[in-house]
Amino acid sequence: MLPAHLRLRLRFLILKARWRRRDQERRRRRYWVHPITSKRMTRGVFSVLYLELRARPETFFTYMHMTVESFDQLLQRISTRIERQDTRFRRAISPAERLMVTIRFLATGDSLSSLHYQYRMGISTLSSIVQDTCRALWEVLCEDCIPHPTTVQWLQIADKFLETCQFPNCVGAVDGKHIRIVKPSGSGSEFFNYKKYFSIILMAIADADYRFVAVDIGAYGWTNDSMAFKNSAMGRLLYSKNFGLPPPRPFPGTDGPPMPFVVVGDEAFQMCENLIKPYSSRDLNPAKRVFNYRLTRARQTVECAFGILVAKWRILTKAINLKVETIDDIVKACVVLHNYLLMEEPLRLDPQEVDCTLTRLQRLSYQSTLGVAQMRDSFADYFVSEAGRVSWQDNVD
């Protein structure tokens, strides 16, 4: 007869072995390949619809939010990054199918569970494909689609702003938006914003053609406009005068002193030599009222850019339930695809009629230095001078 303490020890080991065996049986796969996913090659969306969609370009555009030519060129550029090798056990998912399911995920915002049944892929497989493809899109397209402009390119951007918005020496419009996410595990209140939901911040500078010149992605949702911009790489460069802007030049039609090139923003930003914002709405004289109107027209380009981005990539309108690192990759892919398609295809919607559903960042008021305020006054005086005035500005209320 064993002693009591040994009998208890033996009994515990027997129960532990049973529990372990039960857990192993519970975790054991019921299928090596699920019957639904096993029919991917014959009944999945890619095998059934892909060639048929390509035969109907308008239908392809409706489904993929891009033309067949843009898709083919995109596939050619990233196929080596997302291609996988076949094995003796199963055939790898082709680059075309990987790109198609990723674009569909970005364009519709469908959940991975929904795409799992449509494309007959495992949810974990889909998650891996989306992350890898989004990362490849950013790495391959970023250098060509969002390069840091050269001096010549800055001057071209400024000339376009002068042509379309009648705002001289302007090289971009800056703004930030909240991208809604599901609360990351263990994040506390870091991503909780003033609108009472969880988000990361997309901060961007756009040119007059609604393309993003510079972006910063991933700041915590509680951050306000000015803080998010000042803490971003592009903000630090701009405030430290290292953004690579051209040297100052006089306003068109004048022999006055050279004026710096500027980025325009709303009242939430802190002004500096290369960033200006509207006057306070109190005690506006005619010159200040005209300046605010002209600046708003220039700043509208970034609002339109965000509107086009959201209209094309509906994933940004929904709370994204993935890891924060994956969400960053998704937003980067949407931004770089936005620029890529603007370069490759004519815009099929009116930018002025697109409504951006993304939430604005919290606005706080900041005081400006006397020198920067005087520089803004020079812009306001130019807009009411003979050289800088335009006929329609007198209609502003």
N, C-alpha and C positions, 0 to 999 in steps of 0.2 A: 504494500500500500504506500503510495507516494504521500509525502507530507502535503498539508493543506496549501501552503504557498506555491508548491510546484504544480499541484493540480489546477490552481487558479491561473498560473502562468501558462500551462498547456492549453487550458480552455480558451484563454485570450488569443494564443497563437492560432488555434483552429478557427476561431471566429474571424480573425484578421485575414486568414487565407481565404475564407469564404467570401468576405467582403471584397477582397481584391479580385477574386474570380468573377464575382457579380459585376464589378465595375468594368472589367475587361470585356465581358460579354455585352454590356450595355454600350461600350464605346466601339465595339467591333462593327465594321461596315456591313450594312445589309447587302449592298451591291458594290462590286468593283467599279462599274460604270452604271449610273442610274439609267433605267429604261428610257427616260425622256431625253437625256443628253446623248444617249447612244445613237439616236436618230438625227443628230446634228447634220451629218453629211448629206442627208436626203430630205429632211423636213425642216431644217432651220431656216430662219429668214434669209440668211446669206445665200444658201444654196437654192432657195425657191425664188427670191425676188431680185437678187443682185443683177443678173444679166438682163432681166426684163426691165428693171429700172433704167439701166444704161441705154436701152433701146428707145426710151422715152425721156429725152433730156429735161423737159419741164417737170415731169413727175419725179425724176431724180433730184432736181433742185428742191422741190417741195419736201421731199423726204430727208435729204441730206443737208439742206440749206447751203449748198454750193453746187457749181456746175460740174459736169462730168470731167471737163478739162482741168479744173482746179483740183478735183479729187485725184485724178491721175498724176498730176504734177506733184501733189503733196505726197502721194504714195511712193512715187519714185525717189523722193528726197529722204524719206524716213524708213523705207523698207528694210535697209540693212540694219537699222537700229532695233527694229521690233521683230525681225525674222527669228524663228526658232527652228531647231533641227528635228526631223522625224526620228522616232525610235522604233525598235522592233515591236513594241507593244501598242503604239498608237501614232497617228499622223498629227503633226503639229498644226495648230491653227494658223492659217495663212496671214501674211501682213495685210492683205486687202480686207479680210474679215475682221482683223484686229482694229484697223483704222475705221471701218464702217461702224462697228459697235461702239467705239469710243465717240465718234462724231455724233451718232444717234443719242448717246447718253448725254452729251453736252448740249445738243440741240433741243431735246425734249425735257430733260430733267427726270426722265423715268427712273424708277428705283431699280437697283440691281436685281431685285426679286422679279420685277416685271420683265427685264431683259433676259433673265435666266430662262424663262419659259419661251420667249420669242426666239432667241438665238440658240436655245438648247445647250447652254454652257453652265457649268457650276458657278455659284455665286462667288466663291473664292477665286476661281479662274477669271471671272469677269472683273473683279476688283483689281487683281494683279494686272490684267490687260489694260484697264483704264489708267492706272497709275503709270505703268511703263510707257504707254503711248503718249500720254500727256507730257511726261518728262522728255520724251524724245522730240515731241513737237516744239517744246520750248528750246531745247538744246540745238536743234537743227535750224529753226527759223529766227531765233532771237537776233542773231548777228545781222541778218539781212533785213528783218522787218522792224526791229526796234534798236537800230544802232545809235550810238551817241552822235548827234549831228556834227559835221565839220563846220568851219566858219562859213563856207559857201552855202551849205545847207541851211544854217541858221538865217542867213540873209534871204534865201529863197522862201523860208517860212514867214519871215517878216514881210516880204513883198506880198505874199498871199494874204496875210492878215490885212495889209493896207488895201489890197484890191477888193476883198470880200466884206471886210468889217470897217474899213476906213479908220483903222487904229494904227498909227505909225509906231515903229520900233517895238512891235509886239512879236514875241517868239513862242508864245504858248499861253494856254489857259489851264489853271490848276484847280482840282477839286478832289474830294474823297467821298467814297460811298461804303456803306456797310454791306457785307456779304453774309447772309444769315447762315448759321451753322447750328447743329445740335450740340449741346454742352459737352465738351470733351471730359472724359473721366479724370477726376482729380484736379481740375483746373480752377476750382473755386469761383471767384467773381472776375477773373482776369478778362474773360471775353464778354462779360455782361455789359451792355451799352445803356445809354440813357433812354432808349425806347423800350427797355425791359425785355430784351431778348439777347441771345448770344450771337456774336459775329466776329469776323475779322475785317480789316480795313483794306480797301483797294484805293490807293492814292495814285493819281495820274496827272500828267501834263499832256494836253492834246494840241495839235496844230489846227490850222484853218480847214484842212481836208478831213477832219474828224479822226485822224490817226493818232495813236498814242506815241509821244516822243520819249517819255520816260515813265516808268511805273514803279511802285513799291507795294508789295503785297505781304500781308500777314501780321500787321500791327494789331494789338489787342483792341477789342471792341469798345472798351471804356474810354479810349483816347479821343480827344477832340481834334478838330481839323488842323489847327496850327501846330499842336504838339506832335501829331502823327507826321506832318510834313517836315518839321524841323528835325525830327529824329530819323527820318529816312535818308538814304544815301544822297538822293537828288536834292533834298532840302539842305543838307549840310554843305553840299557843294555850292548851292545857289547863295546861301547866306554868307559863305566864306569867299564869295566872288571867284570860285574855281570851277564854274559850270561850263567854261569854254565858250562864252558868248562873245560875239564880235565887239570890237572897241566902239565907244559911243559915236554917233553921227547926228548931224542936225536934222530937224524935222523937215519933211519934204516941202519945197517951195520957200524955204527960209534960209537966211544966212546967220541964224542964231547960234548959240553955243551948242556943242555936241551933247546929245542926250543919250543916256544908257538904254540898252535893249532890256525889255522887261517881260515878265510873266504876269498875267492878270489873274486875280483871285477875288473871292468875295470878302465880306467884312470880317470873317473868322480868322484870316491870316494876318500875321505880323508883317508889316511892310519893311522892305529893305531897298537897297539901291536897284536891285533887279526884280523886285516884286511890288506891285501896287494894287490897291484895293479901292472900293468906292468911298466917297465921303459919307459921314454919318447923315442920316436922313433928316436931322434937325437943322434948321436955319440954313437951308440951301439957297445960295444966290443963283442967278441964271447960268453962270459959267460952271458951277459945281453940279447943277442939275444936268446940264448937257454932258459933262464929263461922266457922270454916273450912267447916263443912257448909253453913251458910246462904249464905255467899258463893259456894260452888261451885254451889249451885242457881241463883243469880242469873247466874253466869258461863256457865252451860250454855246460855243463850239465844243467845249468839254462836256456840257450837259447833253448835247446831241450825240457826242461820241459814246457816252454811257448809255443813252437810249438805244442807239444802234446795236451796241454790245449786248444789251439785255434782250432786245427783240430777236436777235439771231441765236443766242445761247441761253435758253430758258432754264438751264440748271442754276443760273445765278439768281433766279426768282424764288427758289425753294430752299428750305433749311437742309443743308447738305449733312448727311449722317455718315461721315467717314473720319479717318484720322486727320488731324490738323495738317500734317505734312502732305497728305494726299490732296486735301482741299487747296493748299497752296499751289500744288502742281496743276490742279484743275483750273484754277483762276488764271494762272500763267498761260495755260494752253488756250483759254478763251481769248485772252488779250492778244496773244501773238497770232491766233487765227483771225481775229478781227482786222488787224493790220494787213495780214496776208491777203485776205479776200478783198479788202479795199484797193490793194495794189493790182490784183488779178482780174477783178470783175467790176462792172458798173454797178453803182448802188441802186437797188430796186425799190427803195422807199424814200419818202421825203423826210430828211433829218429833222425838219422843224415840226413835223407832226408826230414824231415818235415820243412816247411818254416813258421816261425812265422810272421804273418802279422801285429802284434801290433807295434806301433811306439815306438822307444827308447826314453828315457828321455833326456833332454838337458844336455850336458856335459860341466862342467867347471873344470878348473885345480886348484889343491890345493897343497900347499907345505907340506912336511912331516918333522917331527922332525929328528934329526940326529940319535937318537937311533933306531927309526923305520926303517930308511933307512939302517942302518947297519944290522938290522935283515933281511931285504930283501936281502942284499948282501950275507948273510950267506946261504940263499936258493940258490942263483945264483951260489955260489962257490960249494955247494954240488952237483948241477946238472952237473957240469963239472968234478967232482972228480970221482975216480974209483968206489967208493961205490954208487954214485947216478946217474951216466951217463947211458943212454940207447942207443942202436946202432942206432936207427932211428933218434935221435935228430941232428946228424951231417948233415942230409939232409935239414935242415931248411935254407931258403935263408936269 
